[in-house]
Amino acid sequence: MKLTTLRSCREISAFVLAREDRALSFAERWAIRLHFLMCEACPRFEKQVLTMRQAMSNWRNYRDSDSDEPK
C-alpha cells in the first residue's frame, strides 16, 4: 500500500462529503484522521455535515408523519 502525503483541507472536505455517498478506502479514512490531528477547521466542518444530515433526517421524518394526517 502506498503511503499518502498530507492532504489539503479541500481534499479532506471532499472525503468528508464523499463519505455520505460511498464507503471510503482505508487510505482515505487514514488521511482524514491524520489531517484532523493537525487542523481545527476540518473537524468543525465534519460536525456541520453531521448536523445537517441529522436535521434533514428529522425534517424528512416530520414531513412523513405530517402527511399521514388528513387535512
C-alpha positions in Angstrom: 0.0 0.0 0.0 1.3 3.4 -0.9 1.6 5.9 1.9 -0.2 9.2 1.2 1.2 12.6 1.8 -0.7 15.0 4.0 -3.9 16.1 2.2 -5.2 19.7 1.9 -8.3 20.9 3.6 -10.0 20.9 0.2 -9.2 17.2 -0.3 -10.3 16.3 3.2 -13.6 18.2 2.9 -14.2 16.3 -0.4 -13.6 13.0 1.5 -16.0 14.0 4.3 -18.7 14.8 1.7 -18.0 11.6 -0.3 -18.4 9.6 2.9 -22.1 10.5 2.7 -22.4 8.6 -0.6 -19.9 5.8 -0.5 -17.6 3.8 1.7 -14.1 5.4 1.8 -11.0 3.3 1.3 -8.6 2.7 4.2 -6.2 5.3 2.8 -8.9 7.9 2.6 -10.1 7.2 6.2 -6.5 7.4 7.4 -5.9 10.7 5.6 -8.9 12.2 7.3 -7.7 11.0 10.8 -4.2 12.3 10.2 -5.5 15.6 9.0 -7.9 16.1 11.9 -5.0 15.8 14.3 -3.4 18.9 12.8 -6.4 21.0 11.6 -9.0 22.8 13.7 -11.4 23.7 10.8 -11.9 20.4 9.2 -13.3 18.6 12.3 -15.7 21.5 12.7 -16.8 21.1 9.0 -17.4 17.4 9.6 -19.5 18.2 12.7 -21.5 20.7 10.5 -22.1 18.0 7.9 -23.3 15.5 10.5 -25.6 18.2 12.0 -27.1 18.9 8.5 -27.6 15.2 7.9 -29.4 14.8 11.3 -31.5 17.9 10.6 -32.5 16.6 7.1 -33.4 13.2 8.7 -35.6 14.9 11.3 -37.2 17.1 8.6 -38.0 14.1 6.4 -39.5 12.2 9.4 -41.5 15.3 10.3 -42.8 15.7 6.8 -43.7 12.0 6.5 -45.6 11.9 9.8 -47.3 15.2 8.9 -48.5 13.9 5.5 -50.3 10.9 7.1 -52.8 13.2 8.8 -56.0 14.0 6.9 -56.5 17.7 6.2 
